[in-house]
Amino acid sequence: MEHEKIERINELARKKKTIGLTPAELEEQAVLRRQYLDEFRANMEETLKRVRVEQEDGTYKPLIKRDKLN
């Protein structure tokens, strides 16, 4: 995510704590947060795809993605 978007998220968070946000700003904040979380999750998933776990016999196996628990 671009640095400017992260700065805008932080700016809106500070403004929300002090004087509040307009409905348009609340919507903008929600959109920016969703973009940030989507990118974070995608990056984390890519990182975890490269992780290998050493087994007792010395071999390495990739992590297996589990289904979500309820």
N, CA, C and O atoms as a CHARMM CRD file, in Angstrom:
* protein
*
  280
    1    1 MET  N      0.85500  -1.17400   0.00000 PROA 1      0.00000
    2    1 MET  CA     0.00000   0.00000   0.00000 PROA 1      0.00000
    3    1 MET  C      0.89600   1.23100   0.00000 PROA 1      0.00000
    4    1 MET  O      1.92800   1.27400   0.66900 PROA 1      0.00000
    5    2 GLU  N      0.48000   2.21000  -0.75400 PROA 2      0.00000
    6    2 GLU  CA     1.26300   3.42700  -0.85700 PROA 2      0.00000
    7    2 GLU  C      1.33500   4.14500   0.49300 PROA 2      0.00000
    8    2 GLU  O      0.40400   4.10800   1.29800 PROA 2      0.00000
    9    3 HSD  N      2.45900   4.78800   0.70000 PROA 3      0.00000
   10    3 HSD  CA     2.68900   5.51600   1.94400 PROA 3      0.00000
   11    3 HSD  C      1.62200   6.59300   2.16800 PROA 3      0.00000
   12    3 HSD  O      1.20800   6.83500   3.30200 PROA 3      0.00000
   13    4 GLU  N      1.18600   7.22700   1.09800 PROA 4      0.00000
   14    4 GLU  CA     0.19100   8.29000   1.21600 PROA 4      0.00000
   15    4 GLU  C     -1.13400   7.75600   1.76200 PROA 4      0.00000
   16    4 GLU  O     -1.80500   8.42500   2.54800 PROA 4      0.00000
   17    5 LYS  N     -1.50000   6.55400   1.34200 PROA 5      0.00000
   18    5 LYS  CA    -2.75300   5.96200   1.83100 PROA 5      0.00000
   19    5 LYS  C     -2.65700   5.61100   3.31300 PROA 5      0.00000
   20    5 LYS  O     -3.61400   5.79500   4.06500 PROA 5      0.00000
   21    6 ILE  N     -1.50700   5.11000   3.72300 PROA 6      0.00000
   22    6 ILE  CA    -1.31500   4.79700   5.14400 PROA 6      0.00000
   23    6 ILE  C     -1.35700   6.07400   5.96400 PROA 6      0.00000
   24    6 ILE  O     -1.95500   6.10400   7.04000 PROA 6      0.00000
   25    7 GLU  N     -0.72800   7.12200   5.46500 PROA 7      0.00000
   26    7 GLU  CA    -0.78000   8.41900   6.15400 PROA 7      0.00000
   27    7 GLU  C     -2.21900   8.91500   6.25800 PROA 7      0.00000
   28    7 GLU  O     -2.60600   9.47600   7.28300 PROA 7      0.00000
   29    8 ARG  N     -3.00700   8.71600   5.21600 PROA 8      0.00000
   30    8 ARG  CA    -4.40100   9.15400   5.23600 PROA 8      0.00000
   31    8 ARG  C     -5.20300   8.35400   6.26300 PROA 8      0.00000
   32    8 ARG  O     -6.04600   8.92100   6.96000 PROA 8      0.00000
   33    9 ILE  N     -4.95400   7.05000   6.36700 PROA 9      0.00000
   34    9 ILE  CA    -5.61100   6.23000   7.39000 PROA 9      0.00000
   35    9 ILE  C     -5.30400   6.78600   8.77300 PROA 9      0.00000
   36    9 ILE  O     -6.20300   6.93500   9.60000 PROA 9      0.00000
   37   10 ASN  N     -4.04000   7.09100   9.02200 PROA 10     0.00000
   38   10 ASN  CA    -3.62900   7.62800  10.31900 PROA 10     0.00000
   39   10 ASN  C     -4.23100   9.00400  10.57200 PROA 10     0.00000
   40   10 ASN  O     -4.64800   9.31100  11.68800 PROA 10     0.00000
   41   11 GLU  N     -4.27300   9.81800   9.54400 PROA 11     0.00000
   42   11 GLU  CA    -4.86000  11.15300   9.67100 PROA 11     0.00000
   43   11 GLU  C     -6.34300  11.05900  10.04600 PROA 11     0.00000
   44   11 GLU  O     -6.81300  11.77800  10.92700 PROA 11     0.00000
   45   12 LEU  N     -7.06100  10.18000   9.38100 PROA 12     0.00000
   46   12 LEU  CA    -8.48400  10.01100   9.68400 PROA 12     0.00000
   47   12 LEU  C     -8.68700   9.44900  11.08900 PROA 12     0.00000
   48   12 LEU  O     -9.64100   9.82800  11.77000 PROA 12     0.00000
   49   13 ALA  N     -7.81800   8.56300  11.52800 PROA 13     0.00000
   50   13 ALA  CA    -7.91700   8.00900  12.88200 PROA 13     0.00000
   51   13 ALA  C     -7.71700   9.10400  13.92900 PROA 13     0.00000
   52   13 ALA  O     -8.44200   9.16200  14.92300 PROA 13     0.00000
   53   14 ARG  N     -6.72900   9.97100  13.69800 PROA 14     0.00000
   54   14 ARG  CA    -6.48700  11.07400  14.64400 PROA 14     0.00000
   55   14 ARG  C     -7.67400  12.03200  14.67100 PROA 14     0.00000
   56   14 ARG  O     -8.09400  12.48500  15.73600 PROA 14     0.00000
   57   15 LYS  N     -8.20800  12.33600  13.49000 PROA 15     0.00000
   58   15 LYS  CA    -9.33200  13.26000  13.41000 PROA 15     0.00000
   59   15 LYS  C    -10.56300  12.66700  14.08900 PROA 15     0.00000
   60   15 LYS  O    -11.31900  13.38100  14.74800 PROA 15     0.00000
   61   16 LYS  N    -10.76300  11.36300  13.92800 PROA 16     0.00000
   62   16 LYS  CA   -11.91100  10.69900  14.54900 PROA 16     0.00000
   63   16 LYS  C    -11.85800  10.81200  16.07000 PROA 16     0.00000
   64   16 LYS  O    -12.89000  10.96900  16.72300 PROA 16     0.00000
   65   17 LYS  N    -10.64400  10.73100  16.63400 PROA 17     0.00000
   66   17 LYS  CA   -10.47400  10.82800  18.07900 PROA 17     0.00000
   67   17 LYS  C    -10.69600  12.24400  18.59800 PROA 17     0.00000
   68   17 LYS  O    -11.12200  12.42600  19.73900 PROA 17     0.00000
   69   18 THR  N    -10.41300  13.24000  17.77600 PROA 18     0.00000
   70   18 THR  CA   -10.50400  14.61900  18.25000 PROA 18     0.00000
   71   18 THR  C    -11.84400  15.26100  17.93600 PROA 18     0.00000
   72   18 THR  O    -12.60200  15.58500  18.85000 PROA 18     0.00000
   73   19 ILE  N    -12.14600  15.45000  16.66100 PROA 19     0.00000
   74   19 ILE  CA   -13.36400  16.19800  16.32000 PROA 19     0.00000
   75   19 ILE  C    -14.42100  15.35700  15.62800 PROA 19     0.00000
   76   19 ILE  O    -15.54300  15.82400  15.43700 PROA 19     0.00000
   77   20 GLY  N    -14.09600  14.13700  15.25100 PROA 20     0.00000
   78   20 GLY  CA   -15.05300  13.27500  14.57700 PROA 20     0.00000
   79   20 GLY  C    -14.92500  13.36400  13.06500 PROA 20     0.00000
   80   20 GLY  O    -14.24300  14.23400  12.52400 PROA 20     0.00000
   81   21 LEU  N    -15.60100  12.43900  12.40700 PROA 21     0.00000
   82   21 LEU  CA   -15.52300  12.36500  10.95100 PROA 21     0.00000
   83   21 LEU  C    -16.89600  12.57100  10.32700 PROA 21     0.00000
   84   21 LEU  O    -17.92600  12.25200  10.92200 PROA 21     0.00000
   85   22 THR  N    -16.88600  13.10600   9.13100 PROA 22     0.00000
   86   22 THR  CA   -18.12300  13.25100   8.36900 PROA 22     0.00000
   87   22 THR  C    -18.48600  11.86900   7.80600 PROA 22     0.00000
   88   22 THR  O    -17.63700  10.97800   7.77900 PROA 22     0.00000
   89   23 PRO  N    -19.71900  11.68300   7.36200 PROA 23     0.00000
   90   23 PRO  CA   -20.09000  10.39700   6.76000 PROA 23     0.00000
   91   23 PRO  C    -19.19800  10.01400   5.57300 PROA 23     0.00000
   92   23 PRO  O    -18.87200   8.84000   5.39500 PROA 23     0.00000
   93   24 ALA  N    -18.80700  10.99200   4.77000 PROA 24     0.00000
   94   24 ALA  CA   -17.92400  10.70900   3.63300 PROA 24     0.00000
   95   24 ALA  C    -16.55000  10.24400   4.11900 PROA 24     0.00000
   96   24 ALA  O    -15.95500   9.33700   3.53700 PROA 24     0.00000
   97   25 GLU  N    -16.05500  10.86200   5.17700 PROA 25     0.00000
   98   25 GLU  CA   -14.75200  10.47700   5.72200 PROA 25     0.00000
   99   25 GLU  C    -14.82500   9.09000   6.36700 PROA 25     0.00000
  100   25 GLU  O    -13.87300   8.31500   6.27700 PROA 25     0.00000
  101   26 LEU  N    -15.94900   8.77500   7.01600 PROA 26     0.00000
  102   26 LEU  CA   -16.11900   7.44000   7.58600 PROA 26     0.00000
  103   26 LEU  C    -16.08800   6.37300   6.50100 PROA 26     0.00000
  104   26 LEU  O    -15.49800   5.30700   6.68000 PROA 26     0.00000
  105   27 GLU  N    -16.72600   6.66700   5.37800 PROA 27     0.00000
  106   27 GLU  CA   -16.72400   5.73100   4.26200 PROA 27     0.00000
  107   27 GLU  C    -15.31900   5.58700   3.67600 PROA 27     0.00000
  108   27 GLU  O    -14.87900   4.47800   3.37200 PROA 27     0.00000
  109   28 GLU  N    -14.62500   6.70300   3.52200 PROA 28     0.00000
  110   28 GLU  CA   -13.24900   6.67400   3.01500 PROA 28     0.00000
  111   28 GLU  C    -12.35600   5.85800   3.94200 PROA 28     0.00000
  112   28 GLU  O    -11.53500   5.06400   3.48300 PROA 28     0.00000
  113   29 GLN  N    -12.51900   6.05500   5.24100 PROA 29     0.00000
  114   29 GLN  CA   -11.72600   5.32300   6.21800 PROA 29     0.00000
  115   29 GLN  C    -11.98600   3.81700   6.11300 PROA 29     0.00000
  116   29 GLN  O    -11.05300   3.01700   6.17400 PROA 29     0.00000
  117   30 ALA  N    -13.24300   3.44200   5.95800 PROA 30     0.00000
  118   30 ALA  CA   -13.58900   2.02700   5.84100 PROA 30     0.00000
  119   30 ALA  C    -12.97100   1.41300   4.58500 PROA 30     0.00000
  120   30 ALA  O    -12.45400   0.29700   4.62600 PROA 30     0.00000
  121   31 VAL  N    -13.02600   2.13900   3.47600 PROA 31     0.00000
  122   31 VAL  CA   -12.45600   1.64100   2.21700 PROA 31     0.00000
  123   31 VAL  C    -10.94300   1.48500   2.35000 PROA 31     0.00000
  124   31 VAL  O    -10.38500   0.46400   1.94800 PROA 31     0.00000
  125   32 LEU  N    -10.28300   2.48700   2.91000 PROA 32     0.00000
  126   32 LEU  CA    -8.82900   2.42500   3.06000 PROA 32     0.00000
  127   32 LEU  C     -8.41100   1.29600   4.00000 PROA 32     0.00000
  128   32 LEU  O     -7.43700   0.59400   3.73100 PROA 32     0.00000
  129   33 ARG  N     -9.13500   1.12100   5.09100 PROA 33     0.00000
  130   33 ARG  CA    -8.81600   0.03300   6.02600 PROA 33     0.00000
  131   33 ARG  C     -8.97700  -1.32000   5.35600 PROA 33     0.00000
  132   33 ARG  O     -8.14000  -2.20500   5.53400 PROA 33     0.00000
  133   34 ARG  N    -10.05100  -1.49000   4.58400 PROA 34     0.00000
  134   34 ARG  CA   -10.29100  -2.75900   3.89300 PROA 34     0.00000
  135   34 ARG  C     -9.15800  -3.03100   2.91000 PROA 34     0.00000
  136   34 ARG  O     -8.67200  -4.16000   2.83400 PROA 34     0.00000
  137   35 GLN  N     -8.72600  -2.02000   2.15600 PROA 35     0.00000
  138   35 GLN  CA    -7.61000  -2.19400   1.22400 PROA 35     0.00000
  139   35 GLN  C     -6.34600  -2.61200   1.96400 PROA 35     0.00000
  140   35 GLN  O     -5.62700  -3.51200   1.53100 PROA 35     0.00000
  141   36 TYR  N     -6.08300  -1.94200   3.09400 PROA 36     0.00000
  142   36 TYR  CA    -4.89300  -2.24400   3.88600 PROA 36     0.00000
  143   36 TYR  C     -4.93100  -3.69000   4.37500 PROA 36     0.00000
  144   36 TYR  O     -3.95100  -4.42400   4.24600 PROA 36     0.00000
  145   37 LEU  N     -6.07000  -4.09400   4.93800 PROA 37     0.00000
  146   37 LEU  CA    -6.17300  -5.45500   5.45600 PROA 37     0.00000
  147   37 LEU  C     -6.08000  -6.50300   4.35600 PROA 37     0.00000
  148   37 LEU  O     -5.45600  -7.54800   4.54400 PROA 37     0.00000
  149   38 ASP  N     -6.69400  -6.23400   3.21500 PROA 38     0.00000
  150   38 ASP  CA    -6.60900  -7.17500   2.10200 PROA 38     0.00000
  151   38 ASP  C     -5.17000  -7.35500   1.63600 PROA 38     0.00000
  152   38 ASP  O     -4.73100  -8.47800   1.38800 PROA 38     0.00000
  153   39 GLU  N     -4.44100  -6.26000   1.51900 PROA 39     0.00000
  154   39 GLU  CA    -3.03300  -6.33900   1.10700 PROA 39     0.00000
  155   39 GLU  C     -2.18400  -7.02500   2.16400 PROA 39     0.00000
  156   39 GLU  O     -1.30400  -7.82100   1.83900 PROA 39     0.00000
  157   40 PHE  N     -2.44700  -6.71700   3.43700 PROA 40     0.00000
  158   40 PHE  CA    -1.69500  -7.34800   4.53100 PROA 40     0.00000
  159   40 PHE  C     -1.90400  -8.85700   4.50400 PROA 40     0.00000
  160   40 PHE  O     -0.94300  -9.62100   4.59500 PROA 40     0.00000
  161   41 ARG  N     -3.15200  -9.28500   4.38000 PROA 41     0.00000
  162   41 ARG  CA    -3.45600 -10.71400   4.36900 PROA 41     0.00000
  163   41 ARG  C     -2.81500 -11.41400   3.16800 PROA 41     0.00000
  164   41 ARG  O     -2.29000 -12.52000   3.29600 PROA 41     0.00000
  165   42 ALA  N     -2.86100 -10.77000   2.01100 PROA 42     0.00000
  166   42 ALA  CA    -2.25500 -11.36100   0.81500 PROA 42     0.00000
  167   42 ALA  C     -0.74700 -11.50900   1.00000 PROA 42     0.00000
  168   42 ALA  O     -0.17900 -12.54300   0.64700 PROA 42     0.00000
  169   43 ASN  N     -0.09700 -10.48600   1.54900 PROA 43     0.00000
  170   43 ASN  CA     1.34900 -10.55400   1.79600 PROA 43     0.00000
  171   43 ASN  C      1.68200 -11.63800   2.81200 PROA 43     0.00000
  172   43 ASN  O      2.65800 -12.36900   2.64700 PROA 43     0.00000
  173   44 MET  N      0.86600 -11.74400   3.86900 PROA 44     0.00000
  174   44 MET  CA     1.11800 -12.75300   4.89600 PROA 44     0.00000
  175   44 MET  C      0.93900 -14.15200   4.32100 PROA 44     0.00000
  176   44 MET  O      1.71400 -15.05600   4.63400 PROA 44     0.00000
  177   45 GLU  N     -0.06500 -14.33300   3.49200 PROA 45     0.00000
  178   45 GLU  CA    -0.28500 -15.64200   2.87700 PROA 45     0.00000
  179   45 GLU  C      0.88700 -16.02500   1.98000 PROA 45     0.00000
  180   45 GLU  O      1.31800 -17.17800   1.98400 PROA 45     0.00000
  181   46 GLU  N      1.40100 -15.07800   1.21800 PROA 46     0.00000
  182   46 GLU  CA     2.56700 -15.35400   0.37000 PROA 46     0.00000
  183   46 GLU  C      3.78300 -15.72300   1.21100 PROA 46     0.00000
  184   46 GLU  O      4.54600 -16.61800   0.84700 PROA 46     0.00000
  185   47 THR  N      3.96000 -15.04100   2.32300 PROA 47     0.00000
  186   47 THR  CA     5.07400 -15.35900   3.22400 PROA 47     0.00000
  187   47 THR  C      4.92800 -16.76500   3.77700 PROA 47     0.00000
  188   47 THR  O      5.88900 -17.53400   3.79900 PROA 47     0.00000
  189   48 LEU  N      3.72800 -17.10000   4.22400 PROA 48     0.00000
  190   48 LEU  CA     3.50800 -18.41300   4.82300 PROA 48     0.00000
  191   48 LEU  C      3.62800 -19.54000   3.79400 PROA 48     0.00000
  192   48 LEU  O      3.94800 -20.67200   4.15900 PROA 48     0.00000
  193   49 LYS  N      3.37800 -19.24900   2.52600 PROA 49     0.00000
  194   49 LYS  CA     3.53900 -20.26600   1.48500 PROA 49     0.00000
  195   49 LYS  C      4.99700 -20.69600   1.35200 PROA 49     0.00000
  196   49 LYS  O      5.28000 -21.81000   0.91300 PROA 49     0.00000
  197   50 ARG  N      5.91300 -19.82100   1.72800 PROA 50     0.00000
  198   50 ARG  CA     7.33900 -20.13000   1.61100 PROA 50     0.00000
  199   50 ARG  C      7.92400 -20.78800   2.86500 PROA 50     0.00000
  200   50 ARG  O      9.08300 -21.20200   2.85900 PROA 50     0.00000
  201   51 VAL  N      7.13200 -20.88700   3.93800 PROA 51     0.00000
  202   51 VAL  CA     7.61200 -21.47300   5.18900 PROA 51     0.00000
  203   51 VAL  C      7.63100 -22.98800   5.06800 PROA 51     0.00000
  204   51 VAL  O      6.68500 -23.59700   4.56700 PROA 51     0.00000
  205   52 ARG  N      8.70500 -23.58000   5.52600 PROA 52     0.00000
  206   52 ARG  CA     8.83300 -25.02800   5.55300 PROA 52     0.00000
  207   52 ARG  C      9.10100 -25.44400   6.99400 PROA 52     0.00000
  208   52 ARG  O      9.85200 -24.78500   7.71300 PROA 52     0.00000
  209   53 VAL  N      8.47300 -26.55500   7.41000 PROA 53     0.00000
  210   53 VAL  CA     8.62400 -27.06300   8.76900 PROA 53     0.00000
  211   53 VAL  C      9.47200 -28.33500   8.72800 PROA 53     0.00000
  212   53 VAL  O      9.19200 -29.26900   7.97600 PROA 53     0.00000
  213   54 GLU  N     10.51500 -28.34200   9.55700 PROA 54     0.00000
  214   54 GLU  CA    11.37800 -29.52100   9.59400 PROA 54     0.00000
  215   54 GLU  C     10.67800 -30.64300  10.34700 PROA 54     0.00000
  216   54 GLU  O     10.16800 -30.45000  11.45100 PROA 54     0.00000
  217   55 GLN  N     10.66400 -31.80900   9.73300 PROA 55     0.00000
  218   55 GLN  CA    10.05100 -32.98500  10.33500 PROA 55     0.00000
  219   55 GLN  C     11.09200 -33.74000  11.15900 PROA 55     0.00000
  220   55 GLN  O     12.28400 -33.44300  11.08500 PROA 55     0.00000
  221   56 GLU  N     10.63800 -34.71200  11.94100 PROA 56     0.00000
  222   56 GLU  CA    11.54600 -35.48500  12.79200 PROA 56     0.00000
  223   56 GLU  C     12.60300 -36.23000  11.97800 PROA 56     0.00000
  224   56 GLU  O     13.71800 -36.43900  12.45500 PROA 56     0.00000
  225   57 ASP  N     12.25800 -36.63100  10.75500 PROA 57     0.00000
  226   57 ASP  CA    13.21500 -37.37200   9.92600 PROA 57     0.00000
  227   57 ASP  C     14.18000 -36.45900   9.17100 PROA 57     0.00000
  228   57 ASP  O     15.00600 -36.93800   8.39400 PROA 57     0.00000
  229   58 GLY  N     14.08000 -35.15500   9.39300 PROA 58     0.00000
  230   58 GLY  CA    14.99900 -34.21400   8.77600 PROA 58     0.00000
  231   58 GLY  C     14.49100 -33.60600   7.47900 PROA 58     0.00000
  232   58 GLY  O     15.13500 -32.71300   6.92800 PROA 58     0.00000
  233   59 THR  N     13.35900 -34.06600   6.98300 PROA 59     0.00000
  234   59 THR  CA    12.80000 -33.49700   5.76300 PROA 59     0.00000
  235   59 THR  C     12.01600 -32.22300   6.10400 PROA 59     0.00000
  236   59 THR  O     11.69600 -31.95500   7.26200 PROA 59     0.00000
  237   60 TYR  N     11.72900 -31.46900   5.07900 PROA 60     0.00000
  238   60 TYR  CA    10.97100 -30.23600   5.25700 PROA 60     0.00000
  239   60 TYR  C      9.67000 -30.32900   4.47500 PROA 60     0.00000
  240   60 TYR  O      9.64600 -30.76100   3.32200 PROA 60     0.00000
  241   61 LYS  N      8.59200 -29.91600   5.12400 PROA 61     0.00000
  242   61 LYS  CA     7.28900 -29.92300   4.46800 PROA 61     0.00000
  243   61 LYS  C      6.68400 -28.52300   4.56200 PROA 61     0.00000
  244   61 LYS  O      6.87600 -27.81200   5.54900 PROA 61     0.00000
  245   62 PRO  N      5.94600 -28.14300   3.51300 PROA 62     0.00000
  246   62 PRO  CA     5.29600 -26.81400   3.56900 PROA 62     0.00000
  247   62 PRO  C      4.13700 -26.82000   4.56800 PROA 62     0.00000
  248   62 PRO  O      3.57100 -27.86600   4.88900 PROA 62     0.00000
  249   63 LEU  N      3.80800 -25.63900   5.04100 PROA 63     0.00000
  250   63 LEU  CA     2.63500 -25.50200   5.89300 PROA 63     0.00000
  251   63 LEU  C      1.39900 -25.83800   5.08500 PROA 63     0.00000
  252   63 LEU  O      1.34700 -25.60400   3.87700 PROA 63     0.00000
  253   64 ILE  N      0.41500 -26.38300   5.75200 PROA 64     0.00000
  254   64 ILE  CA    -0.84100 -26.71700   5.09300 PROA 64     0.00000
  255   64 ILE  C     -1.90900 -25.77200   5.60300 PROA 64     0.00000
  256   64 ILE  O     -2.10400 -25.61600   6.80800 PROA 64     0.00000
  257   65 LYS  N     -2.59800 -25.14300   4.66100 PROA 65     0.00000
  258   65 LYS  CA    -3.64900 -24.20100   5.02900 PROA 65     0.00000
  259   65 LYS  C     -4.86800 -24.98200   5.51500 PROA 65     0.00000
  260   65 LYS  O     -5.38600 -25.85000   4.81400 PROA 65     0.00000
  261   66 ARG  N     -5.30800 -24.66000   6.71200 PROA 66     0.00000
  262   66 ARG  CA    -6.49600 -25.29000   7.27400 PROA 66     0.00000
  263   66 ARG  C     -7.74200 -24.50200   6.92800 PROA 66     0.00000
  264   66 ARG  O     -7.68400 -23.30600   6.64100 PROA 66     0.00000
  265   67 ASP  N     -8.86100 -25.18700   6.96200 PROA 67     0.00000
  266   67 ASP  CA   -10.14000 -24.48900   6.81700 PROA 67     0.00000
  267   67 ASP  C    -10.38300 -23.69200   8.08700 PROA 67     0.00000
  268   67 ASP  O     -9.90500 -24.04500   9.16500 PROA 67     0.00000
  269   68 LYS  N    -11.13600 -22.61300   7.93900 PROA 68     0.00000
  270   68 LYS  CA   -11.44100 -21.79300   9.10400 PROA 68     0.00000
  271   68 LYS  C    -12.26200 -22.59300  10.10500 PROA 68     0.00000
  272   68 LYS  O    -13.11800 -23.39800   9.73700 PROA 68     0.00000
  273   69 LEU  N    -11.98100 -22.35100  11.37200 PROA 69     0.00000
  274   69 LEU  CA   -12.76400 -22.98200  12.43200 PROA 69     0.00000
  275   69 LEU  C    -13.96400 -22.10800  12.71000 PROA 69     0.00000
  276   69 LEU  O    -13.81000 -20.94300  13.07500 PROA 69     0.00000
  277   70 ASN  N    -15.13300 -22.64000  12.54800 PROA 70     0.00000
  278   70 ASN  CA   -16.40700 -21.91100  12.76300 PROA 70     0.00000
  279   70 ASN  C    -16.19000 -20.48700  13.01300 PROA 70     0.00000
  280   70 ASN  O    -17.15000 -19.74200  13.21100 PROA 70     0.00000
